[in-house]
Amino acid sequence: MVYADVERNERYDDIQTGRFVGATVTLLLIGASMIVTQLEQLRDRRRLLSVLVAFGTRCSTLAYSIL
């Protein structure tokens, strides 16, 4: 068997690069959205968390509950 050299079309390379960039940007937006949502939840729960700390709840327990 003889394998011939395969020419890659530059157009397909551009499409593949575009898809990779698009997927990366999408994942970054999802991550940023998750961080913002988590920060908003922490802000909303601030009073509850401060009450739990006042009653002596360990910080590690609070951290696990947030995660």
C-alpha positions as CSV (number, residue, x, y, z in Angstrom):
1,M,0.0,0.0,0.0
2,V,1.2,3.4,-0.8
3,Y,-0.1,6.4,1.1
4,A,-0.4,9.6,-0.8
5,D,0.2,13.0,0.8
6,V,-3.0,14.5,1.9
7,E,-3.5,18.2,1.3
8,R,-5.4,20.0,3.9
9,N,-7.7,22.7,2.8
10,E,-7.1,26.0,4.6
11,R,-10.8,26.7,4.7
12,Y,-11.4,23.6,6.8
13,D,-8.5,24.6,9.1
14,D,-10.1,28.0,9.6
15,I,-13.4,26.3,10.4
16,Q,-11.8,24.0,12.9
17,T,-10.0,26.9,14.6
18,G,-13.2,28.9,14.7
19,R,-15.0,26.1,16.4
20,F,-12.3,25.7,18.9
21,V,-12.3,29.4,19.7
22,G,-16.1,29.4,19.9
23,A,-16.1,26.5,22.3
24,T,-13.5,28.1,24.5
25,V,-15.4,31.4,24.7
26,T,-18.6,29.5,25.5
27,L,-16.9,27.6,28.4
28,L,-15.4,30.8,29.7
29,L,-18.8,32.5,29.7
30,I,-20.4,29.6,31.5
31,G,-17.6,29.7,34.2
32,A,-18.0,33.4,34.7
33,S,-21.8,33.0,35.0
34,M,-21.4,30.3,37.6
35,I,-19.0,32.5,39.6
36,V,-21.4,35.5,39.5
37,T,-24.3,33.3,40.6
38,Q,-22.3,31.9,43.5
39,L,-21.3,35.4,44.6
40,E,-24.9,36.5,44.5
41,Q,-26.0,33.5,46.5
42,L,-23.4,34.3,49.1
43,R,-24.5,37.9,49.3
44,D,-28.1,36.8,49.8
45,R,-27.1,34.3,52.5
46,R,-24.8,36.7,54.4
47,R,-27.2,37.1,57.3
48,L,-27.8,33.4,57.7
49,L,-24.1,32.6,57.5
50,S,-23.3,35.2,60.1
51,V,-25.9,33.8,62.5
52,L,-24.4,30.3,62.0
53,V,-20.9,31.6,62.8
54,A,-22.3,33.3,65.9
55,F,-23.7,30.0,67.1
56,G,-20.2,28.4,66.6
57,T,-20.5,26.6,63.3
58,R,-17.1,25.6,62.0
59,C,-15.9,27.4,58.9
60,S,-15.2,24.2,57.1
61,T,-18.9,23.1,57.5
62,L,-20.0,26.4,56.1
63,A,-17.6,26.1,53.1
64,Y,-18.9,22.6,52.3
65,S,-22.5,23.8,52.5
66,I,-21.7,26.6,50.0
67,L,-20.0,24.2,47.6
